[in-house]
Amino acid sequence: PGVHVPQPANLIGLNASQTGPVECEQVEVDARYLLAGPQHDVMKSGSGANTGGLQTSTLAVGLADAAIGFIEGESDPRRELVGPAATMRDEWQSLYDELLAAAEGRTACSASEVRRRANSLVLRAAQAALAAAKGAGYIVGHPAGRWCREALFFLVWSCPQPVMEANLCELAGMNDL
């Protein structure tokens, strides 16, 4: 009693996630069941899965890998894809290595810088996969279309303000000025 789960939001991507609120009114939970808190603004606490962590960057790197792998697979019969696929794969490998180093505390690169790079790569890789798939990628159910929707997630979900600002500058073409 006292727990209400409203209908989850219809998200552009991750539509199977059932992401939505859980409303609690006069609910008591025994302390042994608490993982943390209660705490106001828990996502700003700096512990667990926070907005500045590497967890979301790891998801972006995985999605970018899938999209780049698709382009690599398409590049066998379509030689014009070889160069872009190789360039993105090199960037992916560099980011992957930096992510692992950051997770192990072996780098001066901040989690925000890893996230900025991950967001940039996943958005470009997903769009490149859609372009490589041509019209087929725009058909519901094709992985390239799904990857594009899922890549949008990284612009809004647990995205620290400096990362969002850097992504906006890149999208506006301001990094080239």
DABEL-V644670 format. One record per helix or strand. SS is the DSSP state (A for helix, B for strand). FROM is the first residue (numbers start at 1). LEN is the number of residues. If there is no record, write none. Layout:
<<SS;FROM;LEN> <SS;FROM;LEN>>
This chain:
<<B;3;2> <B;23;2> <A;31;3> <A;42;3> <A;55;20> <A;79;25> <A;111;28> <A;143;14> <A;161;11> <A;174;3>>
